[in-house]
Amino acid sequence: MDDPEPQRVRGHRRPRCGADLRDAPVLTLSEEHPTLAAQQHVLDLIASGTASFGTYANHPVPPVSALADLRAIAGRALADTSAGQLARRLPDDLLAAYRQARAQEPVPRGPARADAQPGFMAPSQAAVAAVGVTAAVEILTAPDIRQAAERMRWLTTEARERDVTVTASTLSKWGSGTSPVLLATQLVSLEEDFRPSDRLRYRTASPLPSYPDRSGERVDMLSRSTPGLLWSAWAARLSPGRTWDRFLRPAFSACVLITGTRIEIDTVAAELGKAIDPDNISRILQVLEDTPSWPQIAAALTRLADHLARNPPPIDYRHRRGLDYTGLLPDEQWEDICRATGAFRGHGRKAALARAYLFGRLSRLPCEAAPDIPVPKDSVFRNGIAAFVTTRFPQLADALDEAGQGFLARHGVIGEPTVWQPPLDLINDLDLPGPDPRQVDISELHRLLLAGQSPSKAAAGLGTTLAVVRCLLDEAPAPARQVSKGEGRLAGPRTAVIKKIDKDALTRLHLEENLSFAQIAERFGTSRHIIQQLIHHYEIPVTHHGRRFKVVISREWLHEQHIVHGRTLIELAKIKGISPAAMNRWAKIHNIQTRRFGVHTHHPDLRAATSTPSPNSSAPR
């Protein structure tokens, strides 16, 4: 009988060998052999609807994607590994069979095979295929991506020793149709060779690292969601204990904007309002990388960036940075706030500090960037801002926020809170270097400050840092306090809140009832300085610097005697027993116009106009 027609396979005619497979030599393996376990994984994978074992446990994928991952790793292992690398990873029996198969039909190896789509063709020898599958399953069955990456390094970073080029940009050459889990494993395996910025771009500290976003949508969202200075509570938590908070906060914000994006560092600095120089961003990243806490810090920054990308905050920080802050909190408004809250107005420097502080609170840019600040923006200025934060009290803080909301409304920003920050709960499980502000007893902090301790001493007493204390007081100021005579200049708010006093009441108390500034202040439960500010604001004339007058001259009496009856100020001074100059001051206090002492009152026309006509006199024409 003639042989049947050869079977057509993909357009090619191949003759059958005619060998009896029952006589073919086979390799007998034990039940616990890793190759049999690998084969069972493949069978289970084909039969299942989802790959959820090993590295796929937290990120299940379809079986076809997992098989593509297996093929990609196996092809890479057969193409790039040396005999020494395989010898350390294969059982002796499988290694012997692999070497025998190689001798019969050598497998192309080295960079040429790696660049020619490794794994594209199935090996012709079963032992060779078993080696590739066993090596791939050993990686993919790791408990998580990070441990799988450790097992994969002999195919990535260590392969460079054999002149194999493996970089983040060449990972796609491993195979097509692979899953995000394989890419994540590949990226983590290369992590040790990444620069700090690359670790953030590829998000290697995240549960599922990936390539940076190419669309630009993520960087646009993060630019709107990230302040120029990272939120103080987050910065305190991430800080490795150095004293460069001035540079850390904007550098942390730059890190957030870099995470998962392709934006360049120079562009980041400009996007964040030039809160930090690009060179300083790179320096801070290098310093952070050298700290033991860098992996945890990178994980926290990555979580924060992912959270902001998915959950935009209620504040558009990019828009806030672009507002024109000229005219924010003018001196008149600051004086009104001081009168209403009892805050010490100070001189021009205090108003400048308040204005710069409110600018920083609204824009989340460095206070030094505030416009209309005439004082030098040096270390003294920065220390003044820090002191202003710790000495505010709730009423002053609320009034400043109200002024800030008014400013935002005038610039078309409606419905946004004055300040906001993402929850620290996002990083509860991370071992970060900085203290947790939530662990500080805020009432005890207030008690220490009101007892006269400085913020730094209060921080030491509470076992935390000054940065944490300032962060807490920025959001929860200590209550107002009135200092009694003799207590001295204690740190913290020193004036009680006063009731609003209108001009008429203050005029009556000071000019008619002849009360001094101190007596009026005692009546309203405030300080003499506050009353002095109000007197000045209302333009109420003052003599003897607010002390008690020897003789009080009422306006009605002076008007009647000087204007109606035409008596001179000298004559009236003699009647009251005071000097002519004192009587002249009372005329100015009561806004009664006069010239030199009594000159105009002797003029006949004035006497005729102001005197009361007799009943028999003729009416003037």
PAPAFI-788027 format. One record per atom (N, C-alpha, C, CB): residue in one letter; y, z, x. Coordinates in steps of 0.2 Angstrom, whole numbers, plus 5000, padded with zeros to 4 digits. Glycine has a CB too. Layout:
N
AYZX...
//
This chain:
621
M499450005004M500050005000M500650005004M500050064995D501149965003D501749955007D502150015006D502149895005D502550035011D502950095011D503550075005D503350105017P503750125002P504250114997P504850095001P504350184993E505350074997E505950044999E506350115002E506450004994P506650105008P507050165010P507550185006P507350145017Q507650255005Q508250275000Q508950265003Q508150355000R509350244998R510050225000R510450295000R510350174995V510750305006V511150375006V511850355008V510750415012R512250355004R512950345005R513150275008R513250405009G512750235005G512850165008G512550145014G513650155009H512150185017H511750175023H511050175021H511950225029R510650135025R509950135024R509650175030R509650065024R509250225029R508950275034R508250275033R509350345034P507850255038P507150265037P506850335037P506750225042R506350355033R506150415033R505650425039R505650435027C505750485042C505350505048C504550505046C505550565051G504350525040G503650525039G503350595041G503350465041A503750635044A503450695047A503150745042A503850735052D502650785043D502450835038D502850895040D501650845039L503250915035L503650975036L503251045037L504150985030R502651035034R502151095035R501951115042R501551085031D502051065046D501851075053D502551085057D501551015056A503151085054A503751095058A503751165061A504351075054P503951175067P504051245070P504651285066P504151245077V504551345065V505051385062V505151445065V504851405054L505751475064L505951545068L505851595062L506651545070T505351645064T505251695059T505751755061T504451725060L506051775055L506551825056L506351895052L507251805054S506651945054S506452015051S506852015044S506552075055E506652055040E507052065033E507752085034E506652115029E507852125040E508552155041E508952105045E508552225044H508752055047H509052005052H509751985049H508651945053P510251985053P510951965050P510951895048P511451975056T510551845050T510551785048T510251775041T510151735052L509751815039L509551815032L510051845028L508851855032A510351895030A510851925026A511451875025A511151995029A511651845030A512151795029A511951735024A512351755036Q511251715024Q511051665020Q511051695013Q510351645022Q510851755012Q510951785005Q511651785002Q510551855005H512151805007H512851805004H513051735002H513251825010V512751685005V512951615003V512651594997V512751565009L511951614996L511651604989L511951644984L510951624990D512151704985D512551744980D513151714978D512551814982L513551694983L514151664982L514151594978L514551644989I513651554979I513551494975I513351514968I513051454978A512951564967A512751584960A513351624956A512151624960S513751654960S514251694956S514851644954S514551744961G515251674950G515851644947G516451664951G515951664940T516451714955T517051734959T516851764966T517451784955A517151754971A517051784978A517451854978A517151744984S517051914978S517451974978S517152024983S517452004971F516751994988F516452044993F516952044999F515752014995G516852095003G517152105009G517952095009G516852055014T518152045012T518852035013T519152015006T519051985018Y518751985002Y518951964995Y518952024990Y518551904993A518852084992A518752134987A519452144983A518552204990N519952144987N520652154983N520952094982N521052194988H520652034984H520951974982H520451924981H521451944988P520151924975P519551884973P519751804973P519251904966V519351764975V519451694975V518851654972V519651664982P518951594970P518451554967P517851544973P518651484964P517251534971P516751524976P516851464981P516051514973V517151404978V517351344982V517751364988V517551294978S518251404986S518751424991S518451474997S519351464988A517951514995A517651555000A517151515004A517251614996L516851465001L516451425005L516851385010L516051375000A517451365008A517851325012A518051375018A518451295009D518151435017D518351485022D517751485027D518551555019L517151495024L516551505028L516451445033L515951515024R516551385030R516451325033R516951315039R516551255029A517651335038A518151335043A517951385049A518851355040I517751445047I517651485052I517051465056I517551565050A516451445053A515851425056A516051365061A515351405051G516451315058G516551255063G516951275069G516951205059R517451325068R517851345073R517451385078R518451395071A516951425076A516551465081A516051415085A516051515077L515851365081L515351315085L515751275090L514951275080A516451265088A516851215092A517151245098A517351185088D517351315098D517751345102D517451395107D518351365099T516951425104T516651485108T516251465114T516251525103S516251505119S515851495125S515151535124S516151525131A514651515128A514051545127A514051625128A513551515132G514551645132G514551715133G514851755127G515051725139Q515351715123Q515551745117Q515051755112Q516151705114L514651705111L514051705106L513551755108L513751635105A513451755115A512851805117A513051875115A512751795124R513651895115R513851965113R513851975105R514551975115R513751915101R513751925094R513151905090R514351885092L512651875094L512051855091L511451895093L511951775092P510951895088P510351925090P509951885095P509851935084D509551915099D509251875105D508851815102D508751925109D508451825097D508051775094D508451715092D507551795088L508951725088L509451675086L509751645091L509951705080L509951675096L510351645102L509851605106L510551705107A509251625107A508751575110A508651515106A508051615111A508551525100A508451465095A509051415096A508351475088Y509651445096Y510251405096Y510351365103Y510851455096R510151405108R510151365115R509651315115R510051425121Q509051325112Q508551265112Q508751205108Q507851295109A509151225103A509351165099A509951135102A509651195092R510351165106R510851135110R510551095115R511351195113A510051115118A509751075123A509451005121A509251115127Q509251015115Q508950945112Q509450905109Q508450965106E510050935106E510550895104E511250925105E510450875096P511550915110P512150955112P512650945107P512450935119V513050995106V513550995101V514250995104V513551065096P514650945102P515250935105P515651005105P515750885102R515951025111R516351085111R517051075114R515951135115G517451125114G518051135118G518651105113G518051085124P519151095116P519751075113P519751015109P520351075117A519350965112A519250895109A518950905102A518950855113R518450945101R518050955095R518550995090R517450995096A518951045093A519351085089A519851045086A519651145093D520150995089D520650955086D520350905082D521050925092A519750895081A519450835077A519050865071A518850805082Q519450915068Q519150945062Q518550975062Q519150885056P518451035066P517851075066P517551085060P517951135071G516951085059G516551095053G516551045048G516851155050F516850985050F516850925045F516150905044F517350875048M515750895049M515050875049M514550935049M514950825054A514050935045A513550995046A513150985052A513150995039P512951035056P512551025061P511850995059P512451095065S511550955064S510950925062S510350975064S510850865067Q510451025067Q509951075069Q510051145065Q509951095076A509551165061A509651225057A509851285061A508951235054A509651295067A509851345071A510551345073A509451355078V510851285074V511551285075V511951305069V511751215078A511751275063A512051295057A512051375056A511751255051A511451405057A511351475056A511851515060A510651495058V511951495066V512451525071V513151525068V512451495078G513351465066G514051465063G514051505056G514151395061V513551505052V513651545046V513551615047V513051525041T513151635052T513051705053T513751735056T512551715058A514051695061A514751715063A515251725058A514951665069A515251675053A515751675048A515651735043A515751605044V515051745041V514951795036V515051865040V514151795034E514951875046E515051935050E515851955049E514851935057I516251905049I516951915049I517151925041I517351845051L516951885037L517151885030L516851945026L516951825026T516351975029T516152035025T516452105028T515352045026A516952095032A517352155034A517652185028A517852135039P517752255028P517952295022P518652275020P517952365024D519052245025D519752225023D519952175027D520252285022I520552145026I520852095030I520952115037I521452065027R521252175038R521452195045R520752205049R521752265045Q520252225046Q519652235050Q519352165051Q519152285047A519352125047A519152055048A519552015053A519252015041A520252035054A520652005059A520352025066A521352015058E520152095066E519952115072E519352075075E519752195072R518852065070R518252025071R518351955073R517752035066M518951925071M519151855072M519451845078M519551835066R519751895082R520151885087R519851845093R520351945090W519151845093W518851805098W518851725097W518051825099L519051715091L519251645089L519951625089L518951625082T520351675090T521151655090T521451675097T521451695084T521651735097T522051755104T521551755110T522251825103E520951775109E520451765115E520251695117E519851815114A520351655112A520151585113A520651545118A520051545106R521251575118R521751545122R521551545130R522451585122E521151595131E520851605138E520451545140E520451665139R520151505135R519751455136R520151385135R519151455132D520851395135D521251335135D521251305128D521051285140V521151345123V521151325116V521851345113V520551355112T522151305110T522851315107T522751345100T523251255107V522951405099V522951435093V523551475091V522351485092T523951445087T524651475085T524651475077T525251435088A525151505075A525251515067A525251445064A525851555065S525551395068S525651325065S525051285066S526251295069T524551305069T523951265070T523351295066T523751265077L523451345062L522951375058L522751325053L523151435055S523151285050S522951235045S522351185047S523551205042K522351175054K521851135056K521151155056K521951115064W521051215054W520351245054W519951215048W520351325053G520251195043G519951165037G520351155031G519251205036S520151115026S520551115020S520251155015S520651035018G520651165010G520451205004G520251275005G519751165001T520551305010T520351375012T520851415008T520451385019S520651485007S520951525003S521551565006S520451585000P521951595003P522551635006P522251695010P522951665000V521651715008V521351775012V521151755019V520651795008L520951695020L520751665027L521451665031L520451605026L521951635027L522651625031L522851695033L523151595027A522851745028A523051815030A522651845036A522951855024T521951835036T521551855041T521751825048T520851845040Q521851765048Q522051725054Q522751755056Q522151645052L523251765052L523951785054L523851855057L524351785048V523551895054V523451965057V523151965063V523052015052S522651915064S522251915071S522751895076S521651865071L523251855075L523751835080L524351885080L524051765078E524351945076E524951985076E525152015083E524752045071E524752025087E524852065093E525352015098E524252085097D525251955097D525651905100D526351885097D525251845102F526451905091F527051895087F527651935090F526951905080R528251905089R528851945090R528951985084R529451895092P529352035085P529452075079P529752045073P529952135080S530151995074S530451955068S529851915065S530951905071D529351885069D528851845067D528351885062D528451815072R528251955064R527851995060R528152005053R527752065064L528852005053L529152015047L529151945043L529852035047R529251895046R529251825043R528551815040R529451765048Y528051825044Y527351815041Y527051875037Y526851795047R527451925037R527251985032R526552015034R527251965025T526452015041T525852045043T525652115041T525752035051A526152155040A526052225037A525952225030A526652265039S525952165026S525752175019S525052165018S526152115016P524852175012P524152175010P523852095011P523952195003L524352045010L524051985010L524651935014L523951955003P524651935021P525151895024P525051825022P524951905032S525651795024S525651725022S526151685026S525851715014Y526251625025Y526751585028Y527451595025Y526651505028P527951595029P528651605026P528751555020P529251605031D529151575016D529351535010D529851475013D529751575005R529651415011R529951355013R530451335008R529451295014S530451355002S530851324996S531651354997S530651344989G531751415000G532351445000G532551484994G532851385000E532051494989E532151534984E532151604986E531651524978R531651624990R531651694992R532251714996R530951704996V532451675000V533051705004V533651705000V533151655010D533751664995D534251664990D534251734986D534251604986M533651744984M533551814980M533651874984M532851814977L533451874990L533551934995L534251934997L533051925001S534551884998S535251885000S535751914994S535551815001R535551904988R535851934982R535652014981R535751904976S535052024983S534752094982S534852144988S534052084980T535052124993T535152164999T535852175001T534752135005P536052245002P536652265004P536752245012P536852335003G537352245014G537552235021G537252295025G538252225022L537352355022L537052415025L536552445021L537652475026L535952445024L535352475020L535552535016L534752475024W535252545011W535352615007W535252675011W534952615001S535652725011S535652775016S534952815015S536252825015A534752825009A534052865009A533552825012A533952875002W533552755012W532952715015W533052715022W532952645012A533752715025A533852715032A533652775035A534552695033A533752835031A533552895034A532852905035A533852955030R532452875030R531752875030R531452835035R531452855023L531752785037L531452735042L531752745049L531652665040S532252785050S532552795056S532052835061S533152835056P531952805067P531552845072P531852905075P531252795077G532352925073G532652985076G533252975081G532153025079R533452915082R533952895087R534652905083R533852825089T535152905087T535852915085T536252855084T536152965090W535952795082W536252735081W536252715074W536052685086D536352765069D536352745062D536852695061D536552805058R537452685065R537952635064R537652565064R538452645069F537152555069F536852495070F536152485066F536652485077L535852545065L535152535061L535252515054L534852605061R535752535050R535752515043R535852445042R536352555040P536352415046P536352335045P535752305048P537052315048A535452325053A534852295056A534352295051A534652325063F534252355048F533652355043F533752305037F533652435040S534452305035S534552255030S534352185032S535352255028A534552165039A534352105041A533652095041A534652095049C533252145043C532552135043C532252125036C532252205045V532552155031V532352135024V532452065022V532752185019L533052035024L533151965023L532751915027L533951955024I532551945033I532051895037I531351895034I532051925044T531151955031T530451955029T530251905024T530352025026G529751865026G529451815021G529851755021G529351845015T530351745025T530851685025T530851655032T531551705022R531251595032R531251555038R532051565040R531051485037I532451605038I533151605039I533151625047I533451655035E533651595050E533751615057E534251685058E534151555061I534151715063I534551785064I535251775064I534251815070D535551715067D536251705066D536451695059D536451645071T536051665055T536251655048T536151715044T535751595045V535751755046V535651825043V536251865044V535051865046A536551865050A537151905051A537751885047A537351905058A537851815046A538351785042A538251805035A538451715043E537651795033E537451805026E537551875023E536751785024L537551925028L537551995026L538352015027L537152035030G538751975028G539451995028G539652015035G539652045024K539251995040K539452005047K539452085049K540051975050A539052115045A538952185046A538752205053A538552225041I538352165056I538052175063I538052105067I537352205062D538152115073D538152055077D537352025078D538452065084P537251965078P536551935079P536151965085P536551865079D536551975091D536252005097D535952075095D536751995103N536352115092N536152175090N535552185086N536752215087I535552135081I534952135077I534252125081I534952075072S534352075086S533752065091S533652125095S533852005095R534152165097R534052225101R533752275097R534752245104I533952285091I533652345087I532952325086I534052345081L532752265084L532052245083L531652265089L532052175081Q531852245095Q531452265101Q531352335102Q531852235107V531952375101V531852445101V531352475096V532552485100L531452445090L530952475085L530252455087L531152445078E530152395090E529452375091E529152425097E529452305094D529552455101D529352495106D529152565104D529852495112T529352585097T529252645095T528552655092T529752665089P528152705092P527552715089P527552705081P527252785090S528052715078S528152705071S528252635068S528652745068W528252585073W528452515071W528052485066W528452475077P527352495066P526952465061P527052495054P526152475062Q527252555054Q527352585047Q528052565045Q527352665048I528552565050I529252535048I529152465045I529652545054A528752425049A528752355046A528452355040A528352315051A527952395038A527552395032A528052415026A526952445032A528552465028A529052485023A529552435022A529352555025L529752395027L530252345026L529952285022L530552315033T529352275023T528952215020T528852235012T528252205023R528652295011R528652315004R529352315000R528352395003L529852335004L530452335001L530752264999L531052365005A530652215004A530752145003A530452114997A530652105009D529752124997D529352104992D529552134985D528652114993H529752194985H529952224978H530652194976H530052304979L531052184981L531752154979L531652084977L532252164985A531152044980A531051974978A530751974971A530651944983R530352024969R530052014962R530452054957R529352054963N530852104959N531252144954N532052144957N530952214954P532452094955P533152094957P533452154955P533452034954P533852184959P534252244957P534852234952P534552284963P535152284949P535652274944P536352254948P535752334940I536352254954I536952234958I536852174962I537152294963D537352124962D537352064966D537752084972D537652004962Y537352104977Y537752124983Y538052064987Y537252154988R537852004986R538151944989R538851934986R537751884989H538851944980H539451934976H539951994978H539351934968R539652054978R540052114980R540452104987R539652174980R540052074992R540252064998R540852014998R539752045003G540851964994G541351914994G541951934990G541051854991L542051984987L542652004983L543252014988L542552064979D543852004985D544452024989D544652094988D545051974987Y544552134993Y544652214992Y545352234993Y544152254996T545852184994T546552194995T546752234989T546952134997G547152284989G547452324984G546952374981G547552274978L546352384984L545952434981L546252504982L545252424985L546252544977L546452614978L547152614981L545952654981P547652594978P548352604981P548552674981P548852564977D549052694985D549252764986D549452794979D549852764990E549752754975E549852784968E549252804964E550352734964Q548752764964Q548152784961Q547852844964Q547652724961W547852844971W547552904974W547852964973W547552894982E548552964972E548953024970E548753044963E549653014971D548652994959D548553014952D547853054952D548452954947I547353024956I546653054956I546753124959I546253014960C547153134964C547253204967C547553254962C547653204973R548053224958R548353274953R547853294947R548953234950A547453244945A546953254940A546353294942A546753184937T546153294948T545553324950T545653394954T545153284954G546353394957G546453454961G546253444968G546053514959A546153374970A546053364977A546653364981A545653294978F546553384988F547153384992F547353314994F546953424998R547953294992R548153224993R548253205001R548853214990G548453255005G548553245012G549053195013G547853215015H549153165019H549653115020H549353045020H549953135027G549652995024G549352935023G548652925026G549852885027R548452965031R547752955033R547252975028R547653005039K547353025024K546853045019K546752995014K547053115016A547352955012A547252905007A546852845010A547952885005A547052835017A546652775020A545952785020A546952765027L545752855022L545052865022L544652865015L544952945024A545052885010A544752875003A544652805001A545252914998R545152765003R545152695002R544552655006R545852655004A544452675012A543952645016A543252665013A544052665023Y543252735011Y542552755009Y542452715002Y542652835007L542852704998L542752674991L542552604993L543352674987F542852574998F542752504999F541952495002F543152475005G541752545006G541052545008G540552555003G540952595014R540752604998R540352614992R540252554988R540652674988L540752514987L540752464982L540352404986L541452444980S540652384992S540352324995S539752334999S540952305000R539552395001R539052415005R539052375012R538352395002L539752375014L539852345021L540152405025L540352285021P540152395032P540452455035P541152475033P540452435043C541352535033C542052555031C542552525035C542052635031E542452505042E542952485046E543152415044E542652475053A542752375039A542952315037A543452315031A542352275035A543652375029A544052385023A544752355025A544052455021P545052315021P545752295022P546252345020P545852225018D546852335022D547452375021D547352445024D547552385014I547052455029I546952525032I547352525039I546152535034P547952555038P548352555044P548152595050P549052575042V547752645049V547552695054V547052655059V547252755052P546952675065P546452645070P545752655068P546552675077K545352605068K544652605066K544252625072K544452545062D544252685074D543852705080D543452755078D544352725085S543152795083S542652845082S542952905078S542452875088V543652915078V543952965074V543952945067V544652975077F544052885066F544052855059F543352865056F544352785059R542852845060R542152855057R541952925056R541652825062N542252965060N542053045059N542453065053N542253085065G543053035052G543453055046G543053035039G544153025046I542752975040I542452945034I541852995032I542152875035A541453015038A540853055037A541053125034A540553065044A541653145036A541853215034A542153205026A542453245038F542453145025F542653135018F542053135013F543053075017V541453105015V540853105011V540653175010V540353065015T540653215015T540353285014T540753335011T540153315021T541453315010T541953365007T542153345000T542553375011R541853284997R542053274990R541753324986R541753194989F541953324980F541653374975F541553324969F542053434973P541153344964P540953304958P541553264955P540553334953Q542053304953Q542653274949Q542953224953Q543153334947L543053234960L543353184964L542953124965L543553214971A542253134965A541753084966A541753034960A541053104967D541853074954D541853034948D542452994947D541753084942A543053024949A543652984948A543652924953A544253034950L543452934959L543352874963L542952824961L543152894970D542352844958D541852794955D542252754949D541252824953E542652794945E542952764939E543452714942E543352814935A543852734947A544252684950A543952624953A544652714956G543352634956G542952574958G542752534952G542352604962Q542552564947Q542352524941Q542952484938Q542052564936G543552514938G544152474936G544252414941G544752524936F544152424947F544252374952F543752314951F544252394959L543152334950L542652284949L542752244942L541952314948A542952274937A543152244931A543652194931A543252294925R544152214935R544752164936R544552104940R545352204940H543952104944H543752054947H543152014944H543552074954G543052034937G542552004933G541852024934G542551934935V541752084937V541052114938V540952164932V540952144945I540652144927I540552194922I539752204921I540752154915G539652274920G538952294918G538552314924G538652234915E538852304930E538452334936E538652404937E538652284942P538152444939P538352514941P538752514948P537652554942T539052574949T539452574955T538952574961T539852644956V538452604961V537952604967V537252604964V538052664971W536752584968W536052584966W535652584972W535952524961Q535052604971Q534552604977Q533852594974Q534652664982P533352564977P532752554975P532352624976P532352504979P531852634972P531452694973P531052704979P530952704967L531152764982L530752784988L530052784987L531052844991D529852794980D529152794979D528752734981D529052794971L529052684983L528752624986L528352634992L529152564987I528652684996I528352705003I528052775003I528852695008N527852804998N527652874998N527052875003N527452894991D526552835003D525952835007D526052825014D525452795004L526652795016L526752775023L526952835028L527252725024D526752835034D526952895039D527552865042D526352905043L528052875040L528752855042L529052905047L529152835037P529452885052P529752935056P530252985054P530052895062G530652955049G531252995046G531053045041G531752955044P531453095040P531253145034P531353115027P531653205035D531053145023D531153115016D531653155012D530453125012P532253125010P532753165007P532553195001P533353115005R532053174998R531853204991R531553274992R531353164988Q531353294999Q531053355000Q531553415001Q530653345006V532253395002V532753445003V532953474996V533353405006D533053534996D533253574990D534053564990D533053654990I534253524985I534953504985I535353564983I535053454980S535153614979S535553674977S535653714983S535153704971E535053724987E535153764993E535653734998E534453774997L535653664999L536153635003L536853645000L536053555003H536953644994H537653664991H537853734993H537653644984R537353774992R537453844993R537653855000R536853894992L537353825005L537553835012L538253805014L537053795017L538353755011L539053725012L539553765009L539053655009L539453795003L539953834999L540053905003L539753844992A539553915007A539553985011A539953975017A538854005012G540153905019G540553895024G540153865030G540853955027Q539553845029Q539153815035Q539453735035Q538453815034S539453715041S539553645042S538953605040S539753625050P539053535039P538453495037P537953495042P538653425035S538153495048S537553495054S537153555054S537953475061K537553615053K537153675053K536753685047K537653735053A536953655041A536553655035A535953615036A537053635029A536053555039A535453515040A534953545045A535653445044A535153585050A534653615054A534353675050A535053645060G534753715046G534453765042G533953745037G534953805039L533953675035L533553655030L532953615033L533953605025G532953605040G532453565043G532553495042G531753595041T533153465042T533153395041T533753375045T533353385033T533953305044T534453275049T535153275045T534253205051L535653265049L536353255047L536353195042L536853255052A536053145044A536053085040A535753095033A535653025044V535253135033V534953155026V535453195022V534353195027V535853245025V536253285022V536853235019V536553335027R537153195023R537653155021R537453105015R537953105027C536753085016C536553045011C536453075004C535853015012L536253145004L536253184998L536953194995L535853244999L537353214999L538053234997L538453164994L538453265002D538253114997D538553054994D538353034987D538352994998E537753054985E537553054978E537553114974E536753024978A537553174977A537653234973A538153284977A536953264973P538753274976P539253314980P539253384978P539953284979A539353424983A539453504982A539953514977A539553544988P539853564973P540353584968P541053604971P540153644963A541553594967A542253614970A542253694971A542753594965R542753714975R542753784977R543553794978R542353804983Q543753854976Q544453874978Q544353934983Q544753904971V544753924988V544753974993V545354024992V544853935000S545154084992S545654134992S546054144998S545254204990K546654184997K547054195003K546654235008K547654225001G546754205015G546454245020G545754215022G546354315018E545454175018E544754145019E544754095025E544454125013G545354065026G545454015031G545253945028G544954035037R545153895033R545053825031R544253815032R545453775036L543953835027L543153825027L543053745025L542853865021A542453725028A542253655026A542053655019A541553645031G542153585017G541953575010G542553575005G541453625007P542453564999P543053554994P543353624994P542853534987R544053634994R544353694994R544853704988R544753695000T544853654983T545353664978T544953664971T545853614978A545153704967A544853704960A545153644956A544953764956V544853624951V545053564947V545653594942V544553534943I546153564942I546753584937I546753544931I547453584941K547053584926K547253544920K547853504921K547353594914K547853444917K548453404918K549053444915K548353334914I549553434919I550253474917I550753414916I550453524923D551053414910D551553354909D552153374912D551653344902K552653334913K553253344916K553753394913K553653274917D553753394906D554153434902D553953514904D554153424895A553253524903A553053584905A553253614912A552253594903L553153564916L553253584923L553953604924L552953534928T554453554921T555153564922T555353634919T555553504918R555053644913R555253714910R555053774914R554953714903L554453774917L554153824920L554553834927L553453814922H554753784930H555053784937H555853794936H554953724941L556153754932L556853764931L557153814926L557153694930E556853824921E557053864916E556853934916E556953834909E556153944917E555854004918E555854034925E555154004916N556153984930N556254004937N555654034940N556754064937L555053994939L554454014942L554353974949L553854004937S554054004954S553953974960S553353934960S553954024966F553253894965F552653854965F552053894965F552653804971A552053944968A551453994969A551354024962A551554044974Q551854044958Q551754074951Q551454024946Q552354104949I551753964947I551453904942I550753894944I551853844943A550553884951A549853874953A549453924950A549853864960E549653994950E549254044948E549054044941E549554114950R549654024937R549554014930R549053964928R550253994927F548953904932F548553854930F547853854934F548853784931G547753904938G547153914942G547053854947G546553904938T547653844951T547553784956T547953814962T547853724954S548153764967S548453784973S549153774973S548153754979R549553804977R550253794977R550453714979R550653834982H549953684984H550053624986H550053574980H549553604991I549553584976I549453534970I550153534966I548853554966I550353594964I551053604960I551553564964I551253674959Q551553574971Q552153534975Q552053464974Q552053554982Q551453434974Q551253364973Q551553344966Q550553354974L551353384961L551653364954L552353364954L551353414949I552653414957I553453414957I553753354960I553653474960H553453334965H553653274969H553553214965H553353274976H552953204962H552753144958H553253144952H552053154955Y553353194949Y553853194943Y554553184944Y553653254938E554753194951E555453194953E555853244950E555753124952I555553304950I555853364947I556253394953I555453414944P556953404953P557353424958P557053494960P558053434957V557053504967V556853574969V557353604974V556153564973T557453664974T557853694979T557453754982T558453724976H557553774988H557253834991H556553824992H557453894987H556353754992H555553744993H555153774988H555353765000G555353774982G554953804977G554953874976G554253784978R555353914980R555353984979R555854004973R555654014985R555854064971R556254084965R556954074966R556054164963F557354054961F558054054962F558354124961F558354004956K558954134964K559254194963K559654194956K559854204969V559954144954V560254144948V560054074945V561054144948V559854074938V559654014935V560153994930V558954024930I560353924931I560953894927I560553844922I561453864932S560653854916S560353814911S560753754910S560253844904R560453694908R560853634907R561353634902R560353574906E561153674896E561553674891E562253714892E561253714885W562153764896W562753804898W563253764902W562553874901L562953734908L563253694912L563653634909L562853674918H563253604905H563553544902H564153564897H563053514897E564053624894E564653644889E565253664893E564353704885Q565153704898Q565653734902Q566053674906Q565453794907H565653634909H565953584914H566153524911H565453564919I565753494906I565953434903I566353444897I565353394901V566153494892V566553504886V567153534887V566053544881H567153594891H567753634892H568153624898H567553714892G567853574902G568153554908G568253604914G568853534906R567953654914R567953704919R567653674926R567653774918T567953684931T567753664938T567153694940T568253664943L566753664944L566153694947L566353754951L565753644951I566853754954I567153814958I567253874953I567753804962E567553864948E567653914943E567053944940E568153884937L566553894939L565953914936L565553954941L565553854933A565553934947A565153974953A565454044953A565253934959K566054054952K566354124953K566154164947K567154124953I566054134941I565854164935I565154194936I565954124929K564654144939K563954164940K563854204946K563554104939G564354204951G564254244957G563854204962G563854304955I563854144962I563554104967I564054054970I562954054963S563754024975S564253974979S564353914976S563953964986P564953884977P565053814974P564553764976P565753794977A564253764982A563653724984A563053734979A563553724991A562953794978A562353804973A562453784966A562253884973M563153794964M563253764957M563253684957M563953784955N563453654963N563353584963N562653564963N563753564970R562253594966R561453584966R561253584959R561053624971W561453634955W561253644948W561453584944W561453704945A562053554946A562353494942A561853434944A563053484944K561653434950K561153374952K560553384948K561153374959I560253454948I559653464945I559653444938I559453544946H560153454934H560253444927H560453374926H560653494924N560553334931N560853264931N561553264927N560353224927I561953304929I562653304926I563053274932I562853384924Q563353224930Q563753184935Q564353224937Q563853114933T564553224943T565153254946T565353224952T565053334946R565953234954R566153214961R566253274965R566853174960R566753264970R566853324974R567053384970R567353314979F566953444972F566953504968F567553504963F567053564972G567353484957G567853484951G568453434951G568153554951V568453384956V569053344956V569153304950V568953294962H568553274947H568653234941H568753274935H567953194940T568653334935T568753374929T569453394928T568353444929H569953384933H570653394933H570953334930H570853414939H570653274930H570953214928H571153214921H570553154929P571853204919P572053214912P571653164907P572753194912D571453104909D571053064904D570353094903D570952994907L570053124908L569453154907L569553224902L569053174913R570053264904R570153314900R570353294892R570753364902A570653244892A570853224885A570253194881A571353164885A569753164885A569153134882A568653184881A568853084887T568653244885T568153294884T568353354880T567853314890S568953364880S569253424876S569153414869S569953434878T569153464865T569053464858T569753454855T568753524855P569953404851P570653394848P570853454843P570753324845S571453474843S571653524839S571653494832S572353554841P571653534827P571653504820P572353464818P571653554815N572853484822N573553454820N573653394825N574053504821S573253374829S573353324834S573153254830S572953324840S573553204833S573353134830S572753104833S573953094831A572453064830A571853034832A572052984837A571353004827P571652974843P571852924848P571752854845P571452934854R572252814847R572252744845R571652704848R572852704846
//
